[in-house]
């Protein structure tokens, strides 16, 4: 399958799937990260709450006596100065003489969540992040202890949040790596799925190209249910096209046969007489015969062009035409050089390419002084989806043709120089044939001095 281009179905499917996947994975990652942070904070808070309850118990047991100066907890971090793990007992009314702190807090004090209007839910302590005495970020839990006449105290336990953040960061890193792996895996899956899913469309495209190039005359093989109706319609269209072409050929043959006899009778009746009427009848009947022949040939051209499954090689056709022209013009010192640079097949009837190239080579030989050059090469397509074309360049070293006279040269029956033999239909036939095949004929100045005729036609 070709690389997906912007605007193609494959690119749209791939881009939409990747965008939706990225959005979903980002949402899942955000939800999981938030849930993990909440779970980690709850677990950390439960750990701090154990210490908080121990301190609250010591405060409650001190009813009627002064608060203890030191409370020993199992964790030695509350002993090491500035360890980041602190506890504090403070008077709710703000009496500094009743404040007690852990050994790890030799100076300063902890901020109180109660002063920041943080509510205490029933049965649960207040909890939040605060800034410690050394500007470190702390996770704190705090509870009110009302001893009635013995005082109202606020007990706080805080721990440096770096341990919690490290745990959360490690989880987020693992989560990000997992989601990135899933995203890459899904991209690969989508790519494979798009390629596999659109494979039948590629087969249809290749089959149509085979029909267009003449290798096959219809679409064959099994196709998915979604494409089977399209394949049937295309095959029906091809069959209908063939039937129309066959009818046209039949009508053209019948018309040719019907007109041939009356024209022959008129010409025969006028052939043996020289009176003005006979001469007029002979001239007009001859003109009618030429006109009928021209238009019938044009109808045959259109019928042949309508058949898309016909191709032929260019090299043997050009070689045969050159040999014929050398025999026709053997009385003149004329050299015909042929260069076929690429292997080219014409998507059309061999008779038509002979008609076009033969007329142009014959015209070049008539006007050339001593040299005619014929070159055949493939053309470059402008866009990836463009049909291939090939070029036939025919140059002569004759007098050439002025730009304003090149348009007149294409008119049917127009002869620019009566000194040269011919009916004047050659270039017009070439123009009409190239137009029917979707090609073009361009006249220019040849590098060797005369006229250049360049044919651009569809290649198979």
C-alpha positions in Angstrom: 0.0 0.0 0.0 1.3 3.4 -0.8 2.2 5.9 1.9 -0.9 7.6 3.1 -1.1 11.2 1.9 -3.0 14.0 3.6 -6.6 13.9 2.4 -6.6 10.1 1.8 -9.0 7.8 3.6 -6.0 6.0 5.2 -4.6 9.2 6.5 -7.9 10.3 7.9 -8.5 7.0 9.6 -5.0 6.9 11.0 -5.1 10.5 12.2 -8.5 10.2 13.8 -7.6 7.0 15.6 -4.3 8.4 16.9 -6.0 11.6 18.1 -8.8 9.6 19.9 -6.2 7.2 21.4 -4.0 10.0 22.6 -6.9 11.8 24.2 -8.2 8.6 25.9 -4.7 7.6 27.2 -4.1 11.2 28.4 -7.4 11.1 30.2 -6.7 7.7 31.7 -3.2 8.8 32.8 -4.6 11.9 34.4 -7.3 9.9 36.3 -4.8 7.3 37.4 -2.3 9.9 38.5 -4.9 11.7 40.5 -6.2 8.6 42.1 -2.7 7.5 43.0 -1.9 10.9 44.5 -5.0 10.7 46.6 -4.2 7.1 47.7 -0.6 8.0 48.5 -1.7 11.1 50.5 -4.2 9.1 52.5 -1.7 6.4 53.3 0.8 9.1 54.4 -1.8 10.8 56.4 -2.7 7.6 58.1 0.9 7.2 59.1 1.0 10.7 60.5 -2.3 10.2 62.2 -0.9 7.3 64.2 1.7 9.7 65.7 -1.0 12.3 66.1 -3.2 9.9 68.1 -0.2 9.0 70.3 0.5 12.6 71.1 -3.2 13.3 71.7 -3.2 10.4 74.2 -0.3 11.9 76.1 -2.1 15.3 76.2 -5.3 13.7 77.4 -3.4 11.8 80.1 -2.0 15.0 81.4 -5.3 16.3 82.6 -4.9 18.3 85.8 -1.1 18.4 85.4 1.2 20.5 83.2 1.7 19.3 79.7 4.8 17.0 79.4 7.9 18.7 78.1 8.9 15.7 76.0 6.9 13.0 74.3 8.9 10.0 73.0 7.7 8.5 69.8 9.0 5.3 68.2 10.3 7.0 65.1 13.8 8.5 65.8 13.2 11.1 63.0 11.3 13.2 65.6 14.5 13.4 67.7 17.0 14.4 65.0 17.1 18.2 64.7 15.6 19.6 61.5 14.9 16.1 60.2 11.7 17.2 58.5 9.5 15.2 60.9 7.9 17.4 63.6 5.2 17.5 66.1 3.8 20.4 68.0 1.3 21.1 70.8 0.0 24.6 70.9 -2.6 26.5 73.0 -5.7 27.3 71.0 -5.7 30.8 72.5 -2.1 31.3 71.5 -0.4 31.1 74.9 3.3 30.5 74.0 4.1 29.1 77.5 1.9 26.1 76.8 3.5 25.3 73.4 5.5 22.0 73.2 7.5 20.8 70.2 9.5 17.8 69.2 13.3 17.7 69.5 13.5 17.8 65.8 12.1 21.3 65.9 14.7 23.2 68.0 13.6 26.6 66.9 10.6 28.2 65.3 7.1 26.6 65.1 4.8 25.0 62.7 1.9 26.9 61.1 -1.5 25.9 62.2 -4.2 24.8 59.8 -6.8 26.1 62.2 -5.5 29.6 61.7 -6.0 29.1 57.9 -9.7 28.3 58.4 -9.2 24.7 57.4 -12.3 22.8 58.6 -12.0 19.7 60.8 -14.4 17.0 59.7 -16.1 15.0 62.4 -13.8 12.2 63.5 -11.1 13.2 61.0 -8.1 15.5 61.5 -7.3 18.5 59.3 -4.8 17.8 56.7 -3.0 19.8 54.0 0.4 21.0 52.8 2.2 23.8 54.6 5.6 25.6 54.5 7.9 24.5 57.3 10.2 26.6 59.5 13.0 26.1 56.9 10.9 26.8 53.9 10.4 23.1 53.2 7.1 21.7 52.0 5.4 19.7 54.7 2.4 17.4 54.8 0.6 18.1 58.1 -2.3 16.5 60.0 -3.8 18.5 62.9 -6.5 17.8 65.5 -8.2 19.9 68.2 -8.0 18.6 71.8 -10.5 20.2 74.2 -9.7 19.3 77.8 -12.4 21.5 79.2 -11.1 23.6 82.2 -7.6 22.2 81.7 -7.3 24.0 78.3 -7.9 23.8 74.6 -5.0 22.6 72.5 -4.1 22.1 68.9 -1.9 19.0 68.2 0.0 18.9 64.8 2.2 16.3 63.2 4.1 17.2 60.0 6.6 15.4 57.8 8.6 16.6 54.8 6.6 16.0 51.6 9.6 15.0 49.5 9.2 11.3 50.5 5.6 11.4 49.4 6.4 13.4 46.2 9.1 10.9 45.4 6.7 8.0 45.6 4.1 9.8 43.5 6.7 10.9 41.0 8.0 7.3 40.6 4.4 6.1 40.0 3.8 8.8 37.5 7.1 7.9 35.7 6.1 4.3 35.5 2.6 5.3 34.4 3.9 7.6 31.7 6.2 4.8 30.4 3.3 2.4 30.3 1.0 4.8 28.5 3.7 5.7 26.0 4.3 2.0 25.3 0.5 1.5 24.9 0.3 4.5 22.6 3.1 3.2 20.4 1.6 -0.3 20.4 -1.8 1.1 19.5 -0.2 3.2 16.7 1.3 0.0 15.2 -2.1 -1.8 15.6 -4.0 1.1 13.9 -1.4 1.2 11.1 -1.7 -2.5 10.5 -5.5 -2.4 10.8 -5.8 0.5 8.3 -3.5 -1.2 5.8 -5.3 -4.5 6.2 -8.8 -2.9 6.1 -8.1 -0.8 3.0 -6.3 -3.6 1.1 -9.5 -4.4 -0.9 -9.6 -0.7 -2.0 -6.0 -1.1 -3.3 -7.0 -4.2 -5.1 -9.9 -2.4 -6.8 -7.5 0.4 -7.8 -5.0 -2.0 -9.2 -7.8 -3.9 -11.0 -9.1 -0.7 -12.6 -5.6 0.2 -13.6 -5.3 -3.2 -15.3 -8.5 -2.6 -17.1 -7.5 0.9 -18.2 -4.1 -0.4 -19.4 -5.6 -3.3 -21.4 -4.3 -6.1 -19.3 -7.8 -7.1 -18.2 -11.3 -6.4 -19.5 -13.2 -6.4 -16.2 -12.8 -6.5 -12.4 -12.3 -10.1 -11.2 -11.9 -11.9 -7.9 -13.7 -11.9 -4.5 -14.3 -8.6 -2.7 -15.7 -7.8 0.7 -19.5 -7.3 1.0 -19.0 -3.5 1.2 -17.2 -3.4 -2.2 -19.0 -6.1 -4.0 -21.9 -3.8 -5.2 -19.3 -1.3 -6.5 -17.4 -4.0 -8.4 -20.7 -5.3 -9.9 -21.6 -1.7 -11.0 -18.2 -1.1 -12.5 -18.3 -4.4 -14.4 -21.8 -3.5 -15.6 -20.6 -0.1 -16.8 -17.7 -1.7 -18.7 -20.1 -4.1 -20.4 -22.5 -1.3 -21.2 -19.6 0.7 -22.7 -18.6 -2.2 -24.9 -22.2 -2.7 -26.0 -22.5 1.0 -26.9 -19.2 0.9 -28.8 -20.3 -2.2 -30.7 -23.5 -0.6 -31.7 -21.7 2.5 -32.8 -19.4 0.4 -35.0 -22.4 -1.4 -36.5 -24.2 1.9 -37.3 -21.0 3.3 -38.8 -20.5 0.3 -41.0 -24.1 0.4 -42.1 -23.9 4.1 -42.9 -20.7 3.7 -44.8 -22.3 0.9 -46.9 -25.5 2.9 -47.4 -23.7 6.0 -48.7 -21.0 4.2 -50.7 -23.3 3.0 -53.5 -25.2 6.3 -54.2 -22.0 8.2 -54.3 -20.4 5.7 -56.6 -23.4 5.9 -58.9 -23.2 9.7 -59.1 -19.5 9.6 -59.9 -19.9 6.9 -62.5 -22.7 8.8 -64.2 -20.7 12.0 -64.3 -17.4 10.4 -65.2 -18.0 10.1 -69.0 -19.4 13.6 -69.5 -17.7 17.0 -69.6 -20.7 19.3 -69.6 -20.9 21.9 -66.8 -23.5 19.9 -64.9 -21.5 16.7 -65.0 -18.4 18.5 -63.9 -20.3 20.1 -61.0 -21.8 16.8 -60.0 -18.4 15.1 -60.2 -16.8 17.7 -58.1 -19.5 17.9 -55.5 -19.9 14.1 -55.3 -16.1 13.8 -54.8 -16.3 16.4 -52.1 -19.1 14.5 -50.4 -17.2 11.3 -50.6 -14.2 12.9 -48.9 -16.4 14.5 -46.3 -18.2 11.2 -45.6 -14.9 9.4 -45.4 -13.5 11.9 -43.0 -16.5 11.9 -40.7 -16.9 8.1 -40.8 -13.2 7.8 -40.0 -13.7 10.2 -37.1 -16.6 8.1 -35.8 -14.4 4.9 -36.1 -11.7 6.8 -34.1 -14.1 7.6 -31.3 -15.4 4.1 -31.2 -11.8 2.7 -31.0 -10.8 5.2 -28.3 -13.9 4.2 -26.2 -12.4 0.7 -25.9 -10.1 1.1 -22.9 -8.5 -2.4 -23.0 -6.3 -1.9 -26.1 -2.5 -1.3 -26.0 0.4 -1.6 -28.4 4.1 -1.2 -28.4 5.6 2.0 -29.8 9.0 0.9 -30.9 8.0 -1.6 -33.7 5.4 0.8 -34.9 7.9 3.7 -35.3 10.5 1.4 -36.8 8.0 0.2 -39.4 6.9 3.7 -40.3 10.5 4.9 -40.7 11.2 2.1 -43.1 8.1 3.0 -45.1 9.0 6.7 -45.3 12.5 5.8 -46.4 11.1 3.8 -49.3 8.6 6.6 -50.2 11.2 9.3 -50.2 14.1 7.2 -51.5 14.7 9.6 -54.4 15.9 12.3 -52.0 19.1 12.4 -49.9 17.1 12.1 -46.6 18.4 10.7 -43.3 15.9 9.6 -40.7 17.4 9.2 -37.2 15.3 7.3 -34.5 16.0 7.4 -30.7 13.7 5.4 -28.5 14.9 6.2 -24.9 12.3 4.2 -23.0 10.1 1.1 -23.4 6.7 2.6 -24.2 3.3 1.2 -24.7 0.5 3.2 -26.2 -2.9 2.9 -24.5 -5.0 2.8 -27.7 -5.3 1.2 -31.1 -2.1 0.5 -33.2 -3.9 1.9 -36.3 -4.4 5.2 -34.5 -0.8 5.6 -33.4 0.3 4.7 -36.9 -2.0 7.3 -38.3 -0.7 10.0 -36.0 3.0 9.3 -36.1 2.9 8.4 -39.8 1.3 11.7 -40.8 3.8 13.7 -38.8 6.9 11.8 -40.1 5.5 12.1 -43.6 5.0 15.8 -43.2 8.6 16.2 -41.8 10.0 14.2 -44.7 8.2 16.4 -47.2 9.6 19.6 -45.8 13.1 18.4 -44.6 16.2 19.3 -46.5 18.3 16.4 -45.5 17.5 15.3 -42.0 14.6 14.1 -39.8 14.9 13.1 -36.2 12.3 11.0 -34.3 12.6 10.6 -30.5 10.3 8.6 -28.1 10.5 8.9 -24.4 8.3 8.7 -21.3 7.0 11.9 -19.7 7.1 13.0 -16.1 3.8 13.0 -14.2 3.1 16.2 -12.3 1.1 14.5 -9.5 1.3 11.0 -7.9 -2.2 10.1 -9.2 -1.7 11.4 -12.8 -1.8 8.9 -15.7 1.5 8.2 -17.4 2.2 9.8 -20.7 4.9 9.5 -23.4 6.3 12.0 -25.9 7.0 11.5 -29.6 9.2 14.4 -30.9 9.6 14.7 -34.7 12.1 17.3 -36.0 13.1 18.3 -39.5 15.7 20.8 -40.8 13.3 22.4 -43.3 12.0 26.0 -43.4 9.9 25.6 -40.4 6.6 27.3 -39.7 5.8 30.7 -38.3 3.9 30.8 -35.0 0.9 32.5 -36.5 0.6 29.8 -39.2 0.8 26.8 -36.8 -2.8 27.3 -35.8 -4.0 27.4 -39.4 -2.1 24.2 -40.1 -4.5 22.3 -37.9 -7.6 23.3 -39.9 -9.1 20.4 -41.8 -8.3 20.5 -45.5 -6.1 23.6 -45.2 -2.9 23.3 -47.2 -0.3 25.9 -46.5 1.7 25.2 -49.7 0.1 23.8 -52.8 3.5 22.8 -54.1 3.7 19.8 -51.8 1.4 16.7 -52.4 -1.4 15.9 -50.1 -5.0 16.5 -49.2 -4.5 18.9 -46.3 -6.2 16.4 -43.9 -3.1 15.0 -42.2 -2.5 17.5 -39.3 -6.2 17.9 -38.7 -6.6 14.1 -38.3 -3.6 14.1 -35.9 -5.2 16.9 -33.9 -8.5 15.1 -33.7 -7.0 11.8 -32.7 -4.8 13.2 -30.0 -7.9 15.1 -28.6 -9.9 11.9 -28.6 -7.2 10.2 -26.6 -6.9 13.1 -24.2 -3.4 14.0 -25.5 -2.1 17.0 -27.3 0.0 18.0 -30.3 2.3 21.0 -30.1 4.2 22.6 -32.9 7.4 24.5 -32.2 10.8 25.3 -33.6 13.1 22.3 -33.9 16.7 22.4 -32.5 17.9 21.5 -36.0 16.2 24.5 -37.5 12.9 23.3 -39.0 9.5 22.4 -37.4 9.2 20.3 -34.3 6.0 18.3 -33.9 5.5 16.9 -30.3 2.9 14.3 -29.6 1.9 13.7 -25.9 -0.3 10.6 -25.5 -1.4 8.3 -22.7 1.0 5.4 -21.9 -0.1 2.0 -20.7 
